[in-house]
Amino acid sequence: MELTVHVKMNGVPTARKTAEVAEKMSRFKAQVLLRRGDVTVNAKSVMGLISLKLEDDAGVTIIARGEDEAQAVCELSRLLGS
């Protein structure tokens, strides 16, 4: 399952946002990846997420594979868009 979203940081520091995303994604059994441009990282990895340099209005694609992929995509799109 794939979904492209635009990031909304809403003044939240990048380090805090990436830590929150990685922690919440680690609860899912599905493999969850995040792609920006030609870079794809594990959404459960803080270091991977930091390497994406998330910023307001950045377009990213969420890719999830596994039994709870729909829930993971839904949660990640909510986290990145809020």
N, C-alpha and C positions, 0 to 999 in steps of 0.2 A: 504494500500500500504506500502511495506517495501523495504528498500534499505540499504545495508551495505557499509560503506565507511571507508577510513583511513584518520585520521585527519592530516592536515598540518598547523601548527601554524605559520611558516615562520617568527619567531622572534616576533610575536605580543604577548604582555602580555596576560595571561589567562583571567584576569579580563576584559580587553578591548574586547577581542574576545567574551566572554560569554555575556557581555552587548549588543554587536552588534547583536548576534544571538537571544537573547531573544526579543529585540526590533523589529527585522524584522519578527520573527515568530508570534509576537502578532498581526500582520496585517492580518494574515490568519484566516478564520473562522474554518478551520479544527482543530481537536485535533492533536497536533504534539508532539510526544514523542521521546526521545533519550535513547537508551539502550547501556550500556557498561557492559559486563559480566552479572551479575545477578541484576544489578541496572538499573531501568527505571525511567526517570524523565520527567517532562513537559518541553519541549524545549522553552516555553514562560516564564520560571522561571529562573531568574539569580541565585538564591540560589540552585535550582535543578541542573543547569548546572555546577556550581562550585563544587558541590558534586561529579560529575563524574570525576573530576581531568583530564580534557582533556590535552593531550600531543601529540607531534609528533608521527605519525605512530600508534596511538591508533585506534583499530577497533571499530566502533560504528554502531549501527543499527538505522536508522530513521524509525519511524512508524507514519503514518498519516492516519486519518479517517475523511472524511467529503467532502463537495462539492468542495473544492479547494485543495484537498490532493496532487494531482500531482504537482501542482505549488509549494506547500510548501516543498515537498520532493526535488524538483529540486533546489529551492533556498537554502535550508539547506545544501544540498550536495555541492553546489557551495561555500557557506560560510565556511564550514569545510575543504574543499579541497583546498582553496585558501590562 
